[in-house]
Amino acid sequence: MKSLSALVAVMLMASGPARADPPKVAVFDLELVDTSLQGEVYGPRTDEERRLMSTGDQLRKAIAESGKFAVLDIAPVNAAAHGNNLQSCGGCDVHYAQQLGADFAITGVVQKVSNLILNMNVYIRDAHTGRLVTSMSVDLRGNTDESWFRAASYLLRNRLLAPNYGAPQPQ
């Protein structure tokens, strides 16, 4: 896989000619895939729904504060996005991102195997071509506010917003 610095360079090139403005991203709320026995028996949990929204907010805030991307308001397409599974809707995430004028669509899913074993995945797609630019994943143990926050923080710190992420590479 490409280095993170090279990846952002590709993202910047894919978004068009060189410009002073950072690429525009639509960061959608995360979705939950619950294959746990608890989920099958009891159905959706309000604490997990709250964590999904909170994690989306955490990603949007950190990405915006980094200055590497301009985070767009997803409110105009949020209801439609919540009505679809963004990971299996045939590119509707890209379509929604295009409606917002984004260069990239960022989506994510938390896979819950049990209350102890979860996995957070984040995907970045080029909103102009629909191609997957990169994906990142982290395992988390424990279904708590703290474990979800730490998982998202890890992805932000070590993948999305790593210090050399986006730094120009010598030719």
C-alpha atoms as one frame of an Amber mdcrd trajectory, in Angstrom:
protein
   0.000   0.000   0.000   1.129   3.529  -0.712   2.687   5.614   2.013   0.311
   8.021   3.686   2.119  11.048   2.276   1.864   9.680  -1.223  -1.791   8.891
  -0.626  -2.702  12.478   0.179  -0.675  13.653  -2.804  -2.804  11.326  -4.940
  -5.942  12.694  -3.270  -4.866  16.256  -3.997  -4.025  15.454  -7.621  -7.301
  13.577  -8.068  -9.246  16.614  -6.929  -8.044  18.656  -9.886  -5.315  21.138
 -10.731  -3.115  22.561  -8.002  -4.896  25.119  -5.871  -4.537  26.895  -2.567
  -7.788  25.568  -1.110  -7.744  22.217   0.657  -9.820  19.395  -0.841 -13.476
  19.421   0.194 -14.723  16.339   2.024 -18.142  15.071   3.018 -17.737  13.093
   6.246 -20.821  10.940   6.765 -21.986   9.431  10.040 -20.716   5.942  10.714
 -22.981   2.915  10.357 -23.254  -0.183  12.522 -23.176  -3.779  11.339 -24.264
  -5.768  14.386 -23.791  -9.514  14.034 -23.729 -10.078  17.790 -26.131 -12.291
  19.674 -27.146  -9.249  21.734 -28.050  -7.358  18.573 -30.058 -10.255  17.223
 -31.986 -10.687  20.467 -32.447  -7.076  21.605 -32.128  -5.054  18.388 -30.627
  -1.571  18.046 -29.286   0.162  21.149 -29.605   3.884  21.759 -26.108   4.110
  23.255 -24.589   2.660  20.080 -26.650   4.990  17.871 -25.382   7.907  19.957
 -21.796   6.647  19.590 -22.165   6.439  15.810 -23.234  10.105  15.654 -20.601
  11.159  18.185 -17.832   9.404  16.266 -18.918  11.089  13.026 -18.803  14.442
  14.820 -15.370  13.589  16.240 -14.028  12.812  12.756 -15.536  15.948  11.202
 -14.170  18.187  13.952 -10.622  16.780  13.884 -10.452  16.770  10.083 -11.687
  20.377   9.902  -9.291  21.543  12.618  -6.347  19.941  10.803  -6.647  22.421
   7.940  -5.770  19.637   5.483  -9.371  19.348   4.293 -12.433  21.589   4.138
 -15.269  19.656   5.785 -18.640  20.277   4.180 -21.987  20.364   5.975 -23.786
  17.081   5.215 -27.192  18.338   6.444 -28.699  18.658   2.923 -28.168  14.914
   2.245 -28.023  13.527   5.783 -31.567  12.118   5.860 -31.035  10.355   2.534
 -27.661   9.035   3.687 -29.216   7.641   6.863 -31.865   5.936   4.710 -29.219
   3.915   2.855 -26.413   1.576   3.779 -23.556   3.671   2.421 -21.288   0.635
   2.136 -23.604  -1.311  -0.161 -25.786   1.240  -1.968 -23.856   1.182  -5.221
 -22.039   4.480  -4.784 -24.749   6.634  -3.221 -22.102   8.042  -0.847 -20.263
   9.421  -3.881 -23.526  10.749  -5.323 -24.332  12.564  -2.050 -20.785  13.929
  -1.859 -21.108  15.222  -5.422 -24.379  16.958  -4.518 -22.486  18.794  -1.784
 -19.603  19.752  -4.084 -17.099  17.505  -2.285 -13.895  16.144  -3.707 -13.977
  13.128  -1.373 -16.553  11.106   0.529 -15.558   9.684   3.909 -17.735   6.903
   5.283 -17.303   4.381   8.035 -18.734   1.312   9.619 -18.404  -0.272  13.027
 -18.697  -4.052  12.948 -19.909  -5.497  16.219 -19.186  -9.170  16.815 -19.981
  -8.954  20.525 -19.975  -6.366  23.288 -16.275  -7.091  23.664 -15.118  -7.366
  20.030 -15.698  -4.525  17.567 -13.919  -3.150  14.503 -14.030   0.410  13.114
 -13.446   0.923   9.393 -13.153   4.238   7.539 -13.235   4.577   3.749 -12.287
   7.502   1.512 -13.666   7.633  -2.024 -12.894  10.110  -4.781 -16.191  11.933
  -5.352 -15.283  12.626  -8.997 -14.510   9.051 -10.021 -16.095   6.928  -7.285
 -12.812   5.082  -6.774 -11.733   3.954  -3.335  -8.705   6.060  -2.399  -7.947
   4.297   0.870  -9.434   2.409   3.758  -8.307   2.099   7.340  -9.314  -0.134
  10.192  -8.809  -0.553  13.909  -9.993  -3.218  16.339 -11.451  -2.144  19.638
 -12.216  -4.042  22.783 -15.252  -3.051  24.759 -18.400  -1.315  23.628 -17.996
   1.949  25.560 -17.828   5.642  24.789 -14.136   5.583  25.657 -13.260   2.631
  23.390 -15.051   4.180  20.400 -13.425   7.582  21.028  -9.974   6.010  21.312
 -10.471   3.955  18.141 -11.444   7.035  16.123  -8.587   9.015  17.693  -6.147
   6.282  16.680  -7.328   6.377  13.052  -7.157  10.163  12.984  -3.727  10.384
  14.613  -2.035   7.461  12.844  -3.713   7.352   9.452  -5.865  10.277   8.391
  -3.973  13.110  10.050  -0.531  11.607  10.640   2.159  14.336  10.814   3.659
  13.504   7.408   0.292  12.844   5.792   0.173  15.105   2.790   3.776  16.254
   2.970   5.309  16.687  -0.480   7.578  13.831  -1.491  10.957  14.453  -3.147
  11.018  13.471  -6.811
